[in-house]
Amino acid sequence: MIRVVLPTHLQRLAYIEGEVKLEIEGQVTQRSILDALETRFPMLRGTIRDQVTQQRRPLVRFFACGEDFSHEPPAAPLPDAVATGSEAFLVVGAIAGG
Amino acid sequence: MSTVRALVGTRKGAFVLTSDGKRKRWNVSGPHFTGWEVYHIKGSPVDPDRLYASQSNSWFGQIIQRSDDGGKSWHQPGTPPGEPTTTPDGMPKGESNKFVYDTSPETGRPLTTHQWIDGTPRPWEFKRVWHLEPSLTDPDTVYAGVEDAALFRSVDGGRTWQELAGLRDCSGSQWMPGAGGMCLHTILLDPSSPGRIFVAISAAGVFRTDNTGKTWRPINRGLHSDHIPDQTAEVGHCVHRIAMHPSRPGVLFMQKHWDVMRSNDAGESWQEVSGNLPTDFGFPIEVHAHEPNTIYVVPIKSDTEHYPPDGKLRVYRSRTGGNEWEALTKGLPQRNCYVNVLRDASAVDSLDPCGVYFGTTGGQVYVSADAGDSWTPIVRDLPAVLSVEVQTLP
């Protein structure tokens, strides 16, 4: 069971409260998490990554286990702690403001 | 008695303001899509309860929302509430937010480049929908003006969008963003000629098609812009807004970056009608619902000072189609007012007397129930207002 935490804006958009729990078969990667997330909540397509290029939107970041995975390859395996659900995969809106 | 419904887009959500025909007491609903920028909301002329809304932000991109009950409830048209979120073969829906420039060999154009502000070429990149214009005859057909400038159309109620790529073919390589971005912000559908559409693009100009978007040409003859190298160029003029009266679609009015202009020949040529305005810089321009020669502008001091001259918020009305203007001040702040009125933030209703509306960057939405003679605020403290549209309902 993968745990995903979305920013408030996207929780509202997808009518989600709290964490999202996803079942993923095979390797757990950014791509497999986002594929599963968008399959379950298609209204999120295009909000985290571009619908065509699949590139992460510039002001969105990915964190897990205290590390920044934003610039890692989308197909790279994520830590076991994410795959087992002991740590959540965090989708974070980059801070802008002051 | 008729009622009116004002659809207000702001920096932090949408609001729906409703009143009876007296337009004195208002009910305020919202915020909808709270925390998101709502650039525009507009209803279908043939099904007024069918509303389309453009919801976006810089973080998470573009969302298209639709209401089929006059704004009481909303859904993304690619994913109606209660329906399965995937197709029978398991493919996700949610296509309604997908705006992809058409590069197909059959209908599209190569995704070449436009000019960046330093004159270097830059590929087209979709950013957001600025304006939604529902069809005059079909509630499922709606046009979207987007940044980077292009025109899209949906014929399935906003579920999917296709670019009318011929517009980019029409001098697009010369277009360059203005300060607000390279946006297609105005779409006028000609009620007398179904194939004719006018669009206006910031820092590019006005363009017209006579064949429902297959081919386009610039219609900017007569425009003069001091801030561009060729001051009478075919394209490159920063048009802020154009307007027409449906009974006289060959007559167009324009608020340009500087100058208020008029065309009597469907854009083939333009003449300046700024006349006695205190400044001819501004953003919106509106036409009275029943008097095709009565128009409204809100003069702003200059391109760097986006607020009314002398701190006095004044709407100017011309009953002569331009040149002769009168200041309308009753009920509007006449000191220490430094708000702006953005290009899509004014509207008229079709009651008699005609109602005129505008919203400000300070969060006020004003109404005049007597064609501009006097004004009252409907609301004073919304987030910055990006757009105002008004529906007159039976």
Interface residues (C-beta under 8 A of the other chain):
Chain A: P7 T8 H9 L10 R12 L13 E38 T39 R40 F41 P42 M43 L44 R45 G46 T47 I48 Q51 V52 R57 L59 V60 G93 A94 A96
Chain B: T34 G35 W36 N57 S58 W59 F60 G61 Q62 I63 Q76 G78 T79 T85 T86 G90 P92 K93 G94 E95 N97 K98 V100
